[in-house]
Amino acid sequence: MGYVHDATRVDAKKYPKYVPGETCAACQFYLAAPTEPWGPCSIFPRKLVAARGWCDAFATRPAKR
């Protein structure tokens, strides 16, 4: 699973599905509030990920109604 602590450092050639601006804080798997700098992720159990990070399982968090 490709993960980086800073999404601005994603190797776009290695991870072509990366879209600039995507971060863990905007991902549906990030279980903390988007404003928290670190939080749990359902993709990486028992680990914390950086809100400004990115992994290749990124899925846009649904908008709240």
N, C-alpha and C positions, 0 to 999 in steps of 0.2 A: 504494500500500500504506500503510495507516494505521499509523504507529508513533509511540509516545511513550516517552521515557526513564523516565517515572514513571507506572505504571499507575493511580495514584490520580488522575491528571489526564485520564483518558480521557473524552472527550465522549460520554456514553451515548446521546445523541440521534443523533449522527453515526454511532456504531458500536453499534447495538442488540444485537449478539451478545455484547458484552463482559459478563462476569460479574465482579462485584467479587471480588478475591482472585486472579484469573488474572494470572500474570506470566510473563515469558520463562523464568525459572528453572524453571518447572513445565511448559514446553512441549517437545514432542518434537523440535522443530527447533533448540533451544538446544543447542549442541554442547559446552559447558563443563560442569563439575560444577555442580549447582544452588547450591553454596556460593560459587562464584566471582562477584564483583560485575559483571564484564564477560566476554563470551565471543563466539565466532563463532556465526553462525546460518546454517543452510542456505538460508533464504529470502533473506538479504542477503549474498551471496558477497563475500568480501574486506572485510567490515565487522564491527565489534564492536557488540553490543547490550548494553544494561543488563539485568542479571538481574531488576531490579525493573520493567523496561519491559513493554510489551505491543504487539502488532500484530494486525491483523484476520485473520491466518493462524493464530492460536493454535490448537494442538491439544494436549490433555492428554498429558503424558509417560506412557507405560505404566509401571506399577509393576514394580519388579524382583522377581524370584522368589527 
